[in-house]
Amino acid sequence: MWHKRRPFVITICIAALIACCVCISACGSLENVGEMVIDESCGPESYPLNNHPDVIYEDNAELLISAHGEGDTHNGMISLEDVVNVAELEAVGGKIMRSEYVTYAEFVNEISANDGKTPQIHDNRVVFVVEIYYPSGLDVRAGHIENCMALALYDAETGEYFGGEYRTVSEE
């Protein structure tokens, strides 16, 4: 009788051995779950805020102070024309609702998103905030957003895009 069940028992043992190996392998890979894998093809220049706990964008509030003085109003900072093609924007019905220089701390306090604040940007770093309203809506990867208000945040000195959001607003 043992000889008749021998192939079945051997198959069960092999299956159990394979299952154990898979479990051990999976448990070993769980040790690395907390580690971030960096895609080297992107390069550090394209995502400077990734995996960098130190301040990258230092205090440059003097730009904001001197921009309010006489002479060059941009004082070496980016302008609206650097980030928005106004003619294309008007062609699709977009309206610039806001474009201003503020410190990063002022921006974070304004949107009440201290939990989203990044330590890589100094509180006194000057940022450029642009808000555009699309009354006819805007098509984004997630779909069409009616009455869309688009917000974009840039580093005022380098022009680096820090991020933004799209949201539906009541008709204005």
GIZIBEL-V750873 format. One line per field, one symbol per residue. ss: DSSP state (2 for helix, 1 for strand, 0 for the rest). phi: phi as a letter, one per 30 degrees, with the letter a starting at -180 (. if undefined). psi: psi as a letter, one per 40 degrees, with the letter a starting at -180 (. if undefined). Layout:
# GIZIBEL-V750873
ss: ???
phi: ???
psi: ???
This chain:
# GIZIBEL-V750873
ss: 0222222222222222222222222222220000000000002222000000000010002222222000000000000222200222222001111111111222222220022200001000011111111100011100111001111111100000111111110000
phi: .dddcedddddddddddddddddddddddddcdddcccddddidddbdddhbdddccdebedddddddddjddchicdceddcbdddddddcidbdcaaacbdeddddddchbedcdcddcdecddbccbbbccddjbcbedkccdhdcccbbbdddciddckaabbdbddc
psi: ddddeddddddddddddddddddddddddddedeihhhhdddidddgeehfgeihdgihfdddddddeaiahddfeiiidddehgddddddeeihhdhhihiidddddddeffddehheehidehhihhhhhhgdeihhideahhifhhhhihihdddehhdaaihihiih.
